[in-house]
Amino acid sequence: MPDLAEREIAAVEGVALSREEQTALLQRLAYWMIRNAQVQAERDEVVAMLDEWLAAMPQVRRQGDAEQVFTHLLIPSGLRREPVPGYVDFVHRTFQDHLGAKAAVESRDFGVLARNAHDDQWDDVVRMAVGHARVAERGRLLRQLLRRADRVKRHRERLVLLAAACLEHAPELDPEVRAEVERRTGELVPPKSARQAESLAKAGELVVELLPGPDGLSDEEAAAVIRTARLVGGDAALRVIARFRGDQRPRIRAEWGWAWSSFDAAEYFEKVLRGQVRPDHTVLFETAEQLAYRPRLPELTSAQVAGDHGIPEAVLEHTR
């Protein structure tokens, strides 16, 4: 039985959609927008698509035309909005991805998901699809990701890492598939050299959540993990580096000392450098903003400054 608010909406619009009917339409729109790499859709185009979709929903068509259904979907509900006249989008990209992933699974579009998985705009869609899928479908999708990783070498790391990130959305999964994903991920993470770090970093933020440490890592692995995070950048990467702030192995200290310029100077100082720098530490100063923190590193006996970057000579003299 609809509540008063629902009855008022129905009376105004002449359309009363059930939750299932509303979700079905929103899923189709979300999936269309994802496939077409659109964050907004033209109003007239959405109405035209609704007119086509309503052919399979005669119980809705009897209540009103596509224009009325479109207006009904825009009733303030937290689901949809019209950001500028003539266009619509989803309030939250996560909600769009959730609906689109569910539509992809219901359409059994696992090949579409695998073909687009190299695009970071599809990361969450693929992960959510794994969550929506049945056990056998999850295995099918993950196998397709690994097969494509073998065929498309330039996306190999990204596709394997995406498969690994999908595991947390797969509480039930064929043990052989899980073991294969974990084995392939173990070949990439942790990186063991600067070259591997640079290759992994091309996968972007996806790799950051899989970076381990500091416990159990060799000098080479720990340094490569920090380098990977530095090359990716962002808040999550900074949190990875901050885990190593108490690691006083020379090679690791050098890596997190060189990473400063990849992040906000003040935030990096507070979360990584403060209270951790020793006399023999290597810290690279590249900007005047970084040099302003030099007096707050009293233990540092010398400073490496790369170029002057417009830094006054008097400031440079103060650091020597």
KAVENGI-V944408 format. One record per helix or strand of 3 or more residues. SS is the DSSP state (H for helix, E for strand). FROM is the first residue (numbers start at 0). TO is the last residue. If there is no record, write none. Layout:
BEGIN
SS&FROM&TO ; SS&FROM&TO
END
This chain:
BEGIN
H&3&12 ; H&18&34 ; H&42&55 ; H&57&60 ; H&65&72 ; E&86&89 ; H&92&105 ; H&109&115 ; H&119&131 ; H&134&150 ; H&152&168 ; H&174&185 ; H&193&200 ; H&204&207 ; H&218&231 ; H&234&241 ; H&249&261 ; H&264&272 ; H&287&290 ; H&293&295 ; H&312&318
END
